[in-house]
Amino acid sequence: MTTTRTSERRNSVRIAGSYPVQLWDHRGRLVGRGRTGNLSESGMFVLVPGGRGVSLNSLVRVEIELPRSPDHPRMTRRVTYQALVVRIEPMGDWRGLGLDLVDKVC
């Protein structure tokens, strides 16, 4: 039996999680609202309807609503990152976006 190995570029463990996100372009225009598919310390995969105005290798501002703690999942905090779009996957009327987190804004 032959085993095929692929190169894994990720240095962080990914966890599945569906959290609300908003994406803004470099001019401060809202370009999408969606949800995370998975996330890690260094990036995330986001699903957005259409994904207009988002192109490969562009910088976007990502605002994500995360639970404050596992004990209080309804209490959230907003975290904002600057991210680089490294992958765009058409998914019907939706787009899957692979984002590398460049800088934490707040």
C-alpha positions in Angstrom: 0.0 0.0 0.0 1.3 3.5 -0.9 0.9 6.4 1.5 0.8 9.9 0.0 2.1 12.6 2.2 1.2 16.3 1.7 3.0 19.3 3.0 1.2 21.0 5.9 2.0 24.7 6.1 0.1 25.3 9.3 2.0 25.7 12.6 -1.1 26.0 14.7 -3.9 23.5 15.6 -7.2 24.3 13.9 -10.4 24.0 15.9 -13.9 23.8 14.4 -16.1 26.7 15.5 -18.9 28.7 14.0 -18.7 32.3 15.2 -20.1 35.5 13.6 -17.6 37.6 11.5 -17.6 40.8 9.5 -15.1 41.6 6.9 -14.0 45.2 5.9 -11.8 46.2 3.0 -8.8 48.6 3.1 -11.2 51.6 2.6 -13.3 50.6 5.6 -16.2 49.3 3.5 -18.2 46.3 4.8 -17.6 43.5 2.2 -19.2 40.5 4.0 -20.9 39.1 7.0 -20.6 35.4 7.7 -19.3 32.7 10.1 -16.1 31.0 10.8 -15.7 27.3 9.8 -12.5 26.8 11.8 -9.9 28.9 13.4 -6.4 28.8 14.9 -3.9 31.1 16.5 -2.6 32.1 13.0 -5.7 32.0 10.8 -9.2 31.1 10.1 -11.6 29.8 7.4 -14.6 32.0 6.9 -17.8 31.5 5.0 -19.5 34.6 3.5 -22.3 35.0 1.0 -20.9 36.2 -2.3 -17.7 37.7 -0.8 -17.8 40.8 -3.1 -14.8 43.0 -3.0 -12.5 40.3 -1.6 -9.6 39.2 -3.7 -6.7 36.9 -3.3 -3.7 38.4 -1.4 -5.8 41.4 -0.3 -5.8 42.7 3.3 -9.1 42.7 5.2 -10.1 43.7 8.7 -11.9 40.8 10.4 -14.2 41.4 13.4 -15.1 38.2 15.2 -17.5 37.6 18.1 -16.0 35.1 20.5 -17.4 33.7 23.7 -15.8 35.2 26.8 -15.6 31.7 28.4 -16.9 28.2 27.9 -19.1 28.6 31.0 -20.8 31.7 29.5 -21.1 31.1 25.7 -23.7 33.9 25.3 -21.4 36.5 26.8 -19.2 37.5 23.9 -16.3 39.8 23.1 -15.4 41.3 19.8 -11.8 40.8 18.5 -10.5 42.6 15.5 -7.6 41.4 13.2 -5.9 42.5 10.1 -5.8 39.5 7.8 -4.4 38.4 4.4 -6.7 36.5 2.1 -4.7 33.4 1.1 -7.5 31.3 -0.4 -10.8 31.8 -2.0 -13.1 28.8 -2.6 -16.4 29.3 -4.5 -19.2 27.3 -2.7 -22.4 28.0 -4.7 -23.7 31.4 -3.6 -21.1 31.5 -0.8 -17.3 31.8 -0.7 -14.9 30.2 1.6 -12.0 32.4 2.5 -8.7 31.3 4.0 -7.3 34.1 6.1 -3.8 34.4 7.7 -4.0 36.7 10.7 -1.4 39.4 10.3 -2.0 41.7 13.3 -4.4 41.9 16.2 -6.0 45.4 16.1 -8.1 45.1 19.3 
